[in-house]
Amino acid sequence: MNIVLINPSHTAIGSRVPDDHLPPLGLLAIGGPLIDSGHQVRLVDAEFGPMPLGRVVDEALRDDPDFILIGHSGSTSAHPTALRIAEMIKARAPDVIVIYGGVFPTYHWRDILAASDAFDFIVRGEGEATATALVEAIEMRQPVASVAGIAYRDDLGHPVATQPAMTIADLDAWRVGWELIDHRRYSYWGGKRAVVMHFSRGCPHLCNYCGQRGFWTRWRHRDPVKFAREIAWLYREHGVELINLADENPTSSKKAWRAFLDAMIAENVPVLIVGSTRADDIVRDADILNLYRKAGVIRWLLGMENTDEATLSLIRKGGSTKSDREAIRLLRQHGILSMTTWVAGFEDETLRDLWRGFRQLIAYDPDQIQALYVTPHRWTPFFRIASRRKVIQQDVRLWDYKHQVLHMTRLKPWMLFFAVKLIEVAVQSRPKALARILFHPDPEQRHSMRWYTSMGRRVWFREVWGFLARDRRVTDGPTLAEFWGAPQDAEEESMVVRRPPGKSGACVVETALVPDERRLAG
């Protein structure tokens, strides 16, 4: 069958400003199994440009495909674009079967299928096995109801879902379709040839705002040696210089992570590794952090989310401000950059609360920060906590963690916005921080900090301009529950967990049509 994968363009400011682009791992993970099943597969990556929607549709329909699969790593904020592309495709080629996947459609399948007939099927949860089985069932004219993990409209036009799909027991059994991309077009870190990869999926922790926890179901990892070998192959065959780990928590198992570090060191390739993890894991690994840097780890994003103990307790973060500070100190001691996420809006903060958070960030002394806004997803427990709060941002394209979406009674939107922007400037422009950017003894670290500072400055001004001149907010919007619907945290697990016979460890889960909503890792 002739299959086209579409990666819609993203509207988030951070995606539009940098000159670098990373490949869509989720779609490549779907593409590999489809190719191995004998199908002709092609990728249309609309992030470049970004492509106008008309050109995206032209490219997708160029060779009369039988199936078009659409997904994006930020599937909530990308949904309006994905929907518009699907509608345009159906208007020109109504017989093409359009399949949609990602975290957002996994949980919002009822609403999506009821609101539009642009999507024929939705893949719920991980997609390698499910998408392949669905294409095969349609090709062989078998009943699609026998395919687990999908949703569609029945003969009466009603949205229905099949039973959840099983988690995939072996993450190494499904390969990524690297041949679908031209590696020369993808870069990160200021022009370094780069790809996105998964060492593991899921997270054992119970942060109640996390949009990924239930989607991936359980934490599992790839074979450490095989994973290191694949990275080395990407370097030697395609010149890949940097790996961006998409894992929520790759260091969950110290034993598995240590095995990967040893395997990477043995491969002896000059590949840099960036990713996200928990501060607690860094503190736990104090005795092997020298291996992190030797294996290529150059920056960790630490999903701290907040510097207030009461807020951390509210969101069930499970960490502490003490371990956060210690993790940053340990990373710096071993030549690894620290980036911390700091999220505003979990509770009804005041300017005094923001000032206290700023002072705590200064005490943490991170190399870089990412200031974000709480963005509750309907399938998370935090959505239920916040369900009565008012929505001030009704443009779903801006539900990207970089825009305030919930009303705060004590701070007007402009007050919160400019307080956050000032905190960003103050933290990043401290004399100590500037000295690191200008005079860091490690040239690779200097390069990375200067690149991030340059990119951040461009994003900062674009965000200010967007807030003042482009973004529209409402003063008396609906509640969160009225805007999205009833909480879905009871449906949080999208797939069925099956333990291997005779083993007590948790089983594995693979990528959906695209990994999504992984912001605030940990």
C-alpha positions, -999 to 999 in steps of 0.1 A, spaced: 0 0 0 11 36 -6 13 54 27 21 91 35 30 103 70 24 140 77 41 160 105 19 192 107 37 225 113 36 237 149 25 272 159 44 274 192 69 303 192 98 281 203 92 259 172 91 288 148 121 309 159 151 285 159 168 277 126 172 240 138 146 213 132 144 179 148 129 148 130 95 136 141 104 105 160 68 92 165 61 91 128 95 75 120 87 49 146 54 41 128 71 43 94 97 16 101 73 -12 108 51 -2 79 81 -4 56 91 -38 70 56 -50 63 61 -43 26 44 -9 23 57 21 4 60 49 29 69 86 25 72 115 50 59 150 45 74 172 72 56 205 72 78 220 99 102 232 73 92 266 62 67 260 77 49 247 47 16 264 38 -13 240 43 -21 239 6 14 228 -2 13 201 25 -18 187 9 -3 189 -25 28 170 -13 7 144 5 -15 136 -25 13 138 -51 14 101 -58 -22 91 -50 -17 75 -15 -40 48 -1 -35 60 35 -24 92 51 -13 91 88 -11 123 107 5 129 141 26 155 160 47 155 191 26 184 206 -7 169 196 -30 192 217 -17 225 203 -12 209 168 -47 195 167 -64 224 149 -37 223 122 -40 185 119 -77 188 116 -75 214 89 -51 193 68 -73 163 71 -104 183 60 -85 197 30 -73 162 20 -108 147 23 -122 176 1 -98 167 -27 -94 130 -22 -124 116 -2 -114 80 -8 -80 83 9 -81 68 44 -69 93 70 -55 79 103 -48 101 133 -27 95 164 -10 110 194 -18 117 230 -46 142 224 -66 120 200 -60 90 222 -82 106 249 -103 129 228 -113 104 202 -151 107 209 -151 144 205 -129 144 174 -149 117 156 -182 133 165 -172 168 154 -157 159 120 -156 131 94 -121 141 83 -105 113 102 -114 78 94 -96 61 123 -78 71 154 -49 51 169 -52 51 207 -19 47 225 13 33 210 11 30 173 38 7 158 18 -26 161 -17 -9 160 -11 12 129 4 -18 111 -24 -41 121 -50 -15 110 -35 -10 76 -33 -48 71 -69 -53 82 -82 -27 57 -59 -40 29 -71 -76 35 -108 -64 39 -110 -78 74 -132 -64 101 -115 -34 117 -133 -42 150 -108 -70 155 -79 -44 157 -72 -35 193 -64 1 202 -83 21 175 -114 43 174 -137 49 144 -173 56 134 -197 26 132 -223 20 105 -246 45 122 -219 72 124 -214 68 161 -178 70 175 -167 36 189 -135 22 203 -121 -13 203 -104 -28 233 -71 -12 244 -40 -25 227 -15 -45 246 18 -29 255 47 -40 234 69 -64 253 102 -56 235 111 -20 225 139 -33 203 115 -53 182 102 -23 163 127 -2 144 127 35 136 124 43 99 155 65 96 155 61 59 124 83 57 145 114 64 174 133 49 196 136 80 213 167 65 181 187 70 178 181 107 198 198 134 199 211 170 223 228 193 232 255 168 236 235 136 247 201 149 232 172 129 207 157 153 179 131 159 153 124 186 155 89 202 138 69 230 159 48 254 128 42 276 91 50 278 70 60 307 78 70 342 73 53 376 64 85 394 29 99 399 30 136 391 -7 145 387 -3 171 359 19 149 336 3 143 302 25 113 295 21 91 326 -10 72 316 -3 72 279 29 52 281 14 30 309 46 16 325 83 24 324 104 2 302 138 5 284 156 -7 254 185 -30 255 214 -6 266 240 -22 243 217 -22 212 207 13 219 243 25 221 251 6 190 223 23 171 236 57 182 271 48 170 256 37 137 238 70 132 271 88 138 291 67 115 266 63 87 247 96 88 270 120 106 246 125 136 263 146 162 236 150 189 209 128 204 179 144 220 163 118 243 126 121 243 123 99 274 102 111 303 127 96 327 155 76 311 175 72 343 147 54 363 168 22 366 204 29 377 215 -5 365 201 -1 330 213 34 327 248 25 339 249 -3 313 240 22 286 267 47 297 293 19 297 281 8 262 283 44 249 318 48 263 329 15 246 315 27 212 339 57 215 319 81 192 319 119 198 281 122 201 265 146 225 234 136 245 207 159 259 175 150 276 153 152 307 154 135 340 146 139 377 168 157 402 165 127 426 181 104 400 211 128 396 216 128 433 213 90 434 239 87 407 265 110 423 290 81 422 287 76 384 282 111 371 317 111 357 304 84 333 275 106 322 299 132 308 323 106 294 294 89 275 284 123 259 257 137 282 261 175 280 228 188 293 199 176 315 166 193 317 154 188 353 117 188 356 114 207 388 82 226 379 83 247 410 104 259 439 76 259 465 73 228 487 35 232 491 30 234 453 53 203 448 31 185 473 -1 196 454 11 182 421 26 151 437 60 158 423 77 135 448 109 155 449 122 182 472 139 216 468 169 202 486 175 175 460 169 200 432 197 223 444 220 194 450 214 180 415 223 213 399 255 214 420 265 179 410 259 184 373 280 215 373 308 197 392 309 171 364 307 195 335 270 189 326 247 218 319 215 221 340 182 234 326 153 237 350 117 241 342 98 265 364 60 266 360 37 294 369 0 291 376 -4 258 396 -21 278 423 -35 313 428 -1 330 431 6 366 441 35 388 431 50 380 465 48 343 456 66 350 423 92 370 441 99 341 465 101 317 435 126 340 418 148 342 449 147 304 452 157 301 415 187 324 421 197 301 451 194 271 428 218 287 403 208 267 372 227 272 339 194 277 320 158 280 328 125 273 309 96 294 323 63 278 315 26 280 324 5 252 338 -15 235 310 -39 210 323 -48 180 301 -82 164 305 -68 129 311 -47 139 341 -57 141 378 -46 177 379 -74 185 354 -100 175 380 -83 197 407 -84 227 383 -117 219 365 -136 249 379 -109 274 370 -118 298 341 -102 294 307 -88 327 294 -71 313 262 -96 296 239 -72 291 209 -61 255 213 -30 262 192 -17 281 222 -21 253 247 16 247 244 29 255 279 42 288 267 10 307 270 -12 313 301 -45 294 296 -61 296 331 -75 326 350 -58 337 382 -79 358 407 -50 377 422 -30 385 390 -41 399 357 -27 381 327 -3 411 320 10 410 355 18 373 354 32 375 319 57 404 326 66 390 360 76 357 343 95 375 315 114 396 341 123 364 361 137 349 329 158 379 321 170 383 357 180 346 361 198 344 328 216 378 330 231 375 364 269 383 364 276 346 374 255 333 345 270 358 320 305 348 331 298 312 323 285 321 288 315 342 280 343 324 297 334 288 304 366 267 300 348 240 280 344 252 244 314 228 239 297 242 269 304 278 258 289 271 224 258 255 238 252 283 263 257 310 237 234 292 213 207 289 239 211 325 250 208 337 214 178 316 207 162 325 240 166 362 233 148 359 200 120 338 215 116 363 245 110 393 222 86 373 200 66 362 231 64 398 243 52 410 209 27 381 206 13 389 241 9 426 232 -2 425 196 -14 390 185 -27 367 212 -63 372 223 -76 363 258 -111 364 272 -121 379 305 -151 357 313 -144 324 297 -158 290 304 -146 267 332 -119 242 323 -145 214 324 -169 234 302 -142 240 277 -129 205 274 -155 183 290 -156 161 320 -123 148 336 -109 117 320 -84 107 346 -103 74 352 -93 66 315 -57 75 320 -42 42 310 -46 40 273 -31 5 269 -33 -29 287 -3 -40 307 7 -76 303 35 -90 323 58 -116 307 52 -151 320 73 -159 350 86 -124 355 76 -97 380 89 -67 361 66 -42 344 60 -48 307 68 -24 279 50 2 258 59 17 225 54 50 206 20 62 196 15 77 162 36 103 179 49 109 214 32 140 228 27 164 257 61 153 271 67 188 284 74 189 321 92 156 320 95 136 353 
